[in-house]
Amino acid sequence: MRRLLRRGALLCLAAVLLTALLTGCGAAGKAGPEDPPEIPGMTFDTALPLQYADCFSAYSNADGYSLITVTDGRNYLVVPEDGAVPDKLPAGVIVLRQPLDRIYLAASSAMALFDAMDGLDAIRFSGTAVDSWYVENAVTAMNSGAILFAGKYSEPDYEKLLGEGCDLAVESTMILHAPEVQEKLEQLGIPVFIDCSSYESHPLGRTEWIKLYGVLLGRQEQAEAFFRQQASVLEEFADTESTGKTVAYFFINTAGQAVVRRSDDNVPQMIRIAGGEYIFKDLKNPNANSTSGSVTISMEEFYAAAKGADYLVYNATIDSPIGSVDDLLDKSGLFAEFEAVKNGNVFTTDKYLYQATDIVGELIADFHTMVTGGSDGDMTFLKHVD
C-alpha cells in the first residue's frame, strides 16, 4: 500500500509539471520562465541573450557561476570546477558541477546540438541504441565505445551509470511519464536536467537550446557561433513574399487517419517563412490543454481540406519515408484525386529530420526551393517522390 501511495504522489508531481508546461512556453499566449531565484551572497548580472527561445533563461557572473531557469519551474546552478556550493541554496535549486563530461543523454533531440559545438566528448551514455541514431558522429562514437548505451529513458542501466561515474542525466519531457525513474536517478546522486525544447514555438527556438548546453559545458563561444550561422539562414528569407503555393505536411497513421500540424506549430511557420502557405489556415488541437503540435483528423477531413494543395509533404519523422507515389496510394486511394499527386508535386522528409535540431534552418531553405520550383538535389531534408 505504501508503494502505491508513493507512486500516486509521483504521478501527481508529474501532472503538476506537465500543467506547468501546458501553461508555459508551449501554449498559445505563452509565458517564458519565471525570474530566477535569489541566491544569498551571489549576483548574476549578465543575461544570456536569446533571439527565439522562450522556454529557458540563463544568467552568469564574473566568478564563473551560471543560473539556468526553465519554464517547467526547475532551476539549475552551474558551479565551476573549483567553485564552492553556496551554503544557503534556495530549496529546489539543482546543483550541476563542472566539468560535466560523463553525461547520460536520454533526450535524443539534443545529440545534434552537442555535436554541433564539438561536445560529444561530454556524453558518456546514450538512451538511444546505436542503430536508431542518424547523427553520424554519434554512431561513430558508440561504435568506438566512446559513448555507451545505458538503456532508454524509462529503463536506464543504473549499475552502469553509477559504475562509470555519470554526472548528469539529460532527459526529455518523456521522463515526466516515468517519475519513479527520475527519483531513482536523483537518489543515486545523479542530477536530472529536463530538456523542454520541444515546447518552443519558433522554428529556431529549439536550435537555440545549443546556447544552454554551451553554458553547461563551458562552450558558449562555439554554441553562439553555430547558432549565428543557423540564424543567418532564416535572415535570408526575412523579406520573402508569399508565392501563394499551398503545402500540406502530414503522415498517415496505422488507423488510416491523417496526422497534420496545427496552424501555429513551427513547421507551418517554416513553410510561411519560406514563401509558402500552409493548407490549414486555423487548425487547432481539439485538446485545448495539449502542447502537441500534431492533430489527428480523418482521411475524409484531410481530403476535403488538402485535395487542392499545390504540394504534399509526407512527414517521415515518425512513419517511414514513402519511396513512390504508389506507396502513398497504398495508404489511401483518395490520394489519386489530389492535385499535387496529379501534378507530380509530392515530397517526403528524410527520417533524420527529427534528430536534426541543429540545422532546422535548412528545412526552411528546402521549403523555399520546393515552392519556387527548384531541384530536390539542392535540398537537405526533402526528397521528390515520383
N, C-alpha and C positions, 0 to 999 in steps of 0.2 A: 504493500500500500504506500509506504514511504517513497519507493522508487517511482510509482505512478504519480504521486503528488509532485515530486521533484521534476519529472518530465513535463507535467502540466504547467509548472511555473516557467520552465524553459521555453515552452511553446508560447506562453503568454508574452514573455520577453521578446521573442521573435516577432510576434504580432505587433507589439509596440514599435519595434524598429522598422518593420515594414510600413506601418502607418506613417512614421516619420518620413520615410522615403516618398510615400504617396503624396504627402502634402509638401514635399520639398522640391528639389530641383527638377524632378521628372514630371511634375504635374503642370497643367496649364496654370498660368499666373504664378509661376514657381518663385520660391524664395531660396536664396543661397544659404550657406552655413551661417550659424549664429556667430556673434562675436566670440573671439577666443577667451577662455577663462583667464583670470588674472593669477599669476604665479608670484607669490611674495618674494621680493628681492630680485626679480628679473623684469627686464623691459624688452619688449620686442618692437623695434622701431622701424623695421623695413618689411614692407609687404611684398610678396611675390607678385609681380604684375601678370595679370591674366587677361586674355582677349576674349575668349569664348567659353571657357569652363565656368560653370556656376555651382558645381557640387563640392568644391573644396576651396579653402583658403590656406595660405601659408605665410608665416612671419618669421623673421630671423633677427638675431642681434650680433653685436660685434664680437661676442665670446664664442661664436660658432654654434649656438643652440638654435633650433628651429621649432616652431609650434604649428602643427597642422590641425585644422578643424574641418570635419567632413559633414555633409548635410544630414547624415544619419544621427548626428549628435555626438559622435565619438571624437575625442581629441587626443593627439599624439605629441609627445615631447621628444624631439630627436636630440640626443645628448652626444656631443663629440667624444671621441675615444678616451681622452684624458679628463673629461669633464665630470663634475660631481652632480649627482641627482639632488635636486633641492629637497631640503628637509620637510618643508610644508607644501607638499604637492596636493593640489585640489583633488578631491575624490573623482575617480573615473578617468583621470588623465593617464594614458598608457605610455610608458617609457620605452623608447627604441634607442638602444645604444649602438653607436657606430664603432667599428665598421660592421655593416650589415652585409655579410658576404657568404652566408650559408642559408639562403632563403628557400623556403618551400613555396613554390609558385603554383597555387591551385586555380588562380584567376587566369585562364588561358589567354584572354584578350590582352593581358599586359606583357606577354612574352615579346611581342614585336616591338614594344616601347623600350624594354630593356635592351633588346638587340640594337635598336636604332641609336642608342647612346653608348654602344660597346660595353654594356653592363651585364652580359650573360655570365661573366665570371663571378657575379654576386649570387647567382642562382645555383644551389646545390641539388635541389629536389624539384621534381615536376609532378603535378597532379594529373598530367595527361601522358599517356603512353606514347612511345616514340612513333608508332605507326599512325597516330592521329594528329601529328604535327605537320603543318605546312610551312612553318618558319624554318628555312633551310639550315641556318646556323644552330637552331635548337636541336634539329635532328642530328647534326654533326656532333654536337656536344654530348648528346645522350648516347650516341653510338660509341663515342670515345670513353664514356664513363665519367666525364666531367660533370654531367647532370644525371642524377639517378631518379628513376621512377619510384615514388614513395606513396603510391595509392591515390585514388581520386579523392576529391574534397570530402565526400561523405564516409570514406573508409581509409583514412591515412594510416600508414605504417608507423605507429607511434615509436616502436622499438628502433626502427631505422632513423627516424628523425632525432631521437634522443642520442643514439649511438654516434651519429655524425655531427652532433652539436648544432642542430637547427637554431637559428637566432631570430627568425621571423616567419610567420605564415601569412602570405598574401592571398586572401580569399575573395571570390566574387560574392555577390549578394545571395548566391545559392546557399551559402553557409547559414543563412537565416532560417533555412528549412531543416537544418541539422544542428540546432543549438547545443546539443549534447557534445558534438564534436568540438565546437568552439570552446566550450567549457573545459573539456578534457585537455586540449592544447594549452590553455591558459593555466590549468592546474599543474601541468608538466613544466611550466616556466617558459613556454613559447608564446610570445605576444602575437596577437592576431590583428592584422590590418585588413579592413574590408574595402575592396575597390567598388565604388559606386559609379564608375564612369559610364556604365550602360544607361544611366538615367540622364545623361547630358542630352539636351535637345538640339544643340547646334552641331552641324556636321564635324567641325573641328574641335568641339568641346572634349570629346573622348580622347583625341590625339593629344590635347594639351595636358592630359594627365602625365605625360612624359616629364613635365616640369616637377610634379610631385615626386616621382620616382628619382628624378635628378637630385632633389633635396635629400631623400633617404640615403642615396649612395654617395653624396658629395660630388655629383657630376652635373651641377647646374649649367655650366657653360656648354657642355655637349648637348644637354637636353634643350636649352634655349636655341642653340644653333640649328638643331634639327627641326624644331618647331617653326622657326622663322622660314625655313625652306618650304615646309608644307603650307604655311600661311600664304606664302607668295603665290602658290598655285591658285588659291582662292582669289587673291587680289587680281589675278589675270582676268577674272570673269566679273569684276566689280561693275563694269559698265555694259555687260552683255544684255542685249534686249531679247525679249521672248521671240522665239521662232514661230510660236503658235502650235508647234508639234506636240501632240499629246502622248503620254507614256503611261503604260500600266506595268507596275512592278509587283510580282506575285509568285506564289508557287501553289501547287495542288497537293493537299494532304491525302493521307491514306483513305479518308472517308469521301474523297471526291469533292471536297469543298475548296474554295479559293482562299488563300491566306494572303492578305494585302497589308499595306501600311496605312496607318491613319494619316490624315492630310497634314498634320503638324509635326510628323515624325521627321527625323533627319534625312532619310532617303528622299522623300518628296522635296525637301528643301534643296538637296543637291541637284535634283532634276530642274528645279526652278532657277537656281543659280547658273546652271549650265545653259539656260535658254529654252528649256522645255516646259511643258505644262503637265503636272500630274493629273491623271484622268479623274481621280476622285477629288472634287473641289472642297468638300466639307465633311469628310468621313471621320467620325469619332469612334473611340472604343465604347461599345454599349455598356461596359462596366465603368461607370464614372470614377471609381476609385482605383482603376488599374493604371499602372505606368507603362504597360506593354505597348510597344509601337505597332504590334500586329493586331489585325482584325480579321476574323473568320466569317466569310459570307458564303451563301450557297452558290453553286455554279450558275444557276439561273440569274441570280442577282449580279454576279460578275459579268455574265454575258450581256445583260441589259445595260450595264454601265460602260463596259470596255470593248464592246464589239467594234466600235468605230475608232478605237485608239490607233494612232499612227504607228506606234511601236509597242511591242510586247517584250518585257524583260523578265526572264524566268529566274527567280531567286533561288540559287542552289546552295546557299549557306547552310540550310537545314536539309533540304532534299538533295538528290544527286543532280548534276547538270544534265540538261537534255542534249542528246547528240544530233537530233534531227527534228524536223517538223513532225515527222511520223511519231516520234516519242510524245510530242505534245498532243497529237490526235488520239494516241492511245489512252491518254488521261481523260479526254472528253472529245466526242465527235463534234461538239459545238464549236470547237476552235476552227473548223473548216470555214465557218461563216465570218470569222474575224477579218477586218480589213488589213491588219498588219500581216496576217498569215497569207492572205491573197497577194499582198504587195511585196512579200519577201522581207518583211521588217521584224524578224524575230531574233532576239538575242538571249543569251544565258550568261549568268555571272560565273566566275571561277569559284571553285569550292574554297579557295584560300581566303576569300574576301572576309569571312567572319573573324579570322585571326589577324587581319592586316589593319589593325588600329593605327599603325604608324603612317600609312600612306593613303588615308581615305580621300585626300585631296585628288588623288589620281582617278578616283571614281567619278568625281565631278568632271574632270577632263574627258573621261570616257563617254559620259552622257552628252557632253558638248559635241564630241566627234560624231556620235550617233545621230543626234537631231539635226546636225548640219550636213549629214550625208557622207561623212568621212569613212575611211577604211578601218576595219577592226584590227588590221595589222599594226595600227598606231595605238591600240588600247591595252590597258594593263589588266583589267578585270572582266571586261565584256568580250563575248565572242559571238559572231554572227552565226545563226543556225539556218541551214538550208533544208 
